């Protein structure tokens, strides 16, 4: 089943907020920010340029399981760089395929060189559920005869 809609529609619905850290920040700082904002990843920025992404998964695999100190490890040492990105024009279906193929849960959205937001697998799942619910409602209206234009 192909999923319709593009990423700009999701960003319009969920918002374009995102949280950032610098490459020289400690992993501890990044994890504390993620916990405070209840998010699973932060963008790593040098000024206005996106240089990487760091997720809870990066922390657990590259710091915690290796016995490293989150206060002494810099974000640059564990971030994914360059990050896999998408554009606002790409479809939900495109993003689902990218996330599945790359085994990632967050995608920065770039409009040219500018960060337009971040989408997560949860954002895509919520979009699909909403689209399916709307389709079911329309079909039920059509079947019951209350659909506009139905004679």
N, C-alpha and C positions, 0 to 999 in steps of 0.2 A: 504494500500500500504506500503510495506516494503522499507525503505530507505537504500541504500547501502553506503559504505564508512566507514572508521574508523576515529577516532579522530586524529590520527597522521597525516593523510592526510590533515585535516583541519588546524592543527597547522603548517604544512609545507607551506600551502598556505597563511594563515593570519599572521603567525609569532608567536613567543613564548613569546613576551613581556607581562609582568604583573607588577602591581604596588602594593606596600605593605605599611602597617603601623604596628606599634607595639601595643600591647594591652594597654599600658599605655598612648598612644597618645590620644589627645582630639578628640572627634567626629568632631569638627570644622576643625581640621587639615585633617582628612580623607575626609570630604565633600569638602574642598578646593582642595585637590588633585584630587578627582573625577571630579570636575568642570574643573580644569586645563587640565586634560588628556582626558576629554570628555568620561568618562567611568561610568558605573553604579554600580561597586563594586570594592572593594580592598581586597586583601588577608591580613590576620592578621598573622604576623610571629613573633616567638621568635627565633632569630638567623636564622637558616636555616629550622626550623620546622614550618610547617603550623599548626596553632592552631585555626583559625577561618576565617570567611568571614564577611564583612560588606557591605551592599548595601544601595542604596538610600531609598529603602523600609524600611529597618531597622531604618534609621534615621527618616523618616516621621512618622512611627508608634510608635517608642520607645522613641523619643526625642521630636520632634515638636508637635505631638498631645497630649503629656503629659505635655507640658509646661516646659520641662527641658531645661537647658542651654547647647548648643553644645560645648561651650568653657570649661564648668566645668564637662562634662560627659566624662568618659574614654571609648574608643572603647571597652574594655573588658566588659563593662556593657551592651552593646547592640549587640555585634557580635553573629553570629550563630556559636556555637561550640559544638561538632566537626562539621566541614563542611562536606557536602555530596560531595564526590569526584568521579572521574572516572579515568580510565587508558587510555593511548594512543591507546590500542588495542580495546577498546569498540567501538561499532558502533554508527553511527548517530541515528539510530532507538532506540538503548538502551538509549541514552542521551535524546532524545525527550520524551520517556516514563518516565524517571526519573524526568525531569523538569516538566512535566505535573502532575505527581503523587504528587510531593513534592511542587508544586506551587512556583518554583524558576526560576530565569532567568540566573544564572551564575553557572558554574561548574569548580572548580579547577581540573586540570589534573595532577595526580601524577604518576610518573614513579618510582616505589618503594617508597621511602620516599621523593624523590626530586620533587619539583614542575616543571612540564614541560610546563605549560601555563595555560590559562583560556579560556573556551569557553562560549559564550553567546547564548541565543536563536536566536539572530540576525545572529550569525555565522552559526548556523545550517540551518536557513531559507535561507541564501545566498547560502549555499552548495546545498540545495535541488533545488533551482531555477536554479543554474548552471548545475546541473545534468539533470534536465528536459529539459533545453535548448539544451544541447548536444544530448540528446536522440531524440528530435524533429528534430534537424539538420540531424542526421544520418538517421532517417526515411524518411525525405524529399529527401535526396540524394538517398536513396534506391528506393523510388517510382519514382523519376525522371530518374532513370537509370544511374546516375553518381556515384553510390556507387561502390568502388573498388571490382572487382570480380563479378559484376552483369552483366549478359549477356543479 
